[in-house]
Amino acid sequence: MSEPLLNVMKIMLLAGLYLFFVRVLWSVLSELRDPRTVARKRRDLDPTAASVRTTARRAPLAPTPPANAGQAAAVAVVTTQAVGQIRFLDTGVVYPLGSQITLGRADTNGLVLNDTYVSTVHARIFLTNGTYFVEDLSSRNGSTLNGQAIIATTALVPGDVLQFGATSMEFS
């Protein structure tokens, strides 16, 4: 082989190695970031999220009247998974919502779901201007609202059914 061709191949090999190391570092750093921050950035960068949300359910983040005027909003467990003698959440139990609650497997969540299909910090339900919203926090298996995947922050109305892993809850 000629000397110039060998030099070009050396440079291409070095460039490939540098790109590989940059990709490995990027992956490690993205795993270390807070999942709530990553979810917010992905939603802000995704130009199709608003159009998909609009066609899937309702207008994007449209103001709606307060969920239950004068009453605190809550989620009631509709169905839950049972493994042997272990029940993860009791069916029919109502969990009141404050201004914000996170759901997931971690003990730091407001509502702990002991389900292998639920991420550590899976989703968030929060109150803004009298309207409750649900947001999937980049969970691995996703969340559904009335049978449709939650791909962006979506307003909740009484009667909506949320599903996180094997647990279904009704918003009231």
N, C-alpha and C positions, 0 to 999 in steps of 0.2 A: 504494500500500500504506500501511497505517496505521503510525504511529510505533512502537507497542508490538510489532507483528509483526516489524518490521525489527530491533528490539533483540533479540527472541528468536532470530531467525535469526543475528544476529551472535554471540550467546553460543553457539549450537549449532556454528557454524563454528569458533570458538575452541576449544571443547571437543574437537571432532573433530581439530583440529591438534595439541592437546596429547596426545591419545590416540595419534595417529600417531607423534609424537616419542618417547613413552614406549615404544611397541612397537619402534621402531628401536633405541633404546638397549638394550632387553631382549635383542634378537637379537644385537647386537654383544657384549654382556657374556656371553651364553651361549656364543658361539663362542670367547671367550677363556678360559673355564673349563677346568680339567683334565678330560678325558673320564672318567677313573676316578671322580672325585668326582660328576659328573653322573649316571653310571650307578648309583652307590650311592644317591643321593637319589631317583632315579626308582624304583628297586626298593623302597626303604623307603616311598615314598608310594603305591605301587600295591597296593591291597588285594586285587586279583584274582590277583596273581602267585603266591601260595602255592597257591590252589586250582587254577590252571591247571597249575602244576608238578606237583601231586599227581596230577591225572588224566592228565597227559601221560606221566609216566615212573615215578616212585617217590615215596615220602614226602618231604616237604620237609626237606632237610638232615638226614636220618636218619643216625645214626652207623652206619657199616659197619666191618667188620674192615679192617685195613690192606691196601692193594692187593696187595703181595707181601711178606709178612712176611720180614724179613731181607734183602730185595733192594731196590735203588733202583728207583723207578718210572720209566717212560720212555714216549715216544711214537715209533712207527715210521711212517714215511711209506708210505702204501699206494698212492696215486695222486697224480700231480702234472701240472700243465700244462706243455706244451713249446711254445715259439713259435720256429719256425725251428730254429736250432742252439742256442738258449738253453734250458736246463733250469733251472727255479727251485729245486727240491730233488730229490735223487736218491731214487728209489723204493727202499725197503728199508732206508734209513739210520735208525738208532735214535738218538734224542736223549734223553739222561738228563734227568730233572726233579729240581730241587732242592726247596727249600721253597716257591719261587714262581718262575714264569717268565711273561713276557708275550710275546705273539705279534703281529706286525704288520709293516708296511713300514719303520718307522723303524729306524735302525741302533742305537738304544738298547735295542731289545727283546732278550730272551734268545734268541729264535728269529725270525730275519728271514725274512719271506715276500715275495718280490719278485713280487707279483701285484696287478694294478690293481683287483681286486675286494676286496682286503683293506685295511682302514683303517690309519692310521698306528700306532695302538695298538688292535688289534682285539679281543683276548681275553686272559684271564689264567687260568693253572692254578696252584692253590696247595694247600698241605698244611695241614690243620687237624685236630688230634687223631687223627692216623694215617690220615685219609681225604683223598684228593685231590678237589678241586672244580674245576669250570670255570665261568667267568663271561664273558659277552659284555660288552664295555665300550662299549656304545652304538654299535657299528659300523654303518656305513651299510647294508651288505648282509647283516649278521647272520651267525650261526654255527649249525651244526646238530650234534646229538648223536644218533647212530643214526637219521638222517633226519628228526628233529624239531627245530624251531627252539629255540634256547636263549633262554628269556625271563627266566630267573632263575638264580641260582647253583645248580648241580646237582652232586650227588656222582657220581664216576666209579668204575666197576668195570672190572676187566681185560676186554678184548675190546670195549669201547666204541669206536665209530668217530666221530671228530670231523671236521668239515669247515669249513675257513676258506677262502673263495674257491674256487679250483680245486684246492686241496690237501686230501686226506683223510689222516687219521692214526689209527692204532689205539693206544689206551691199554693199557699192559701193566704 
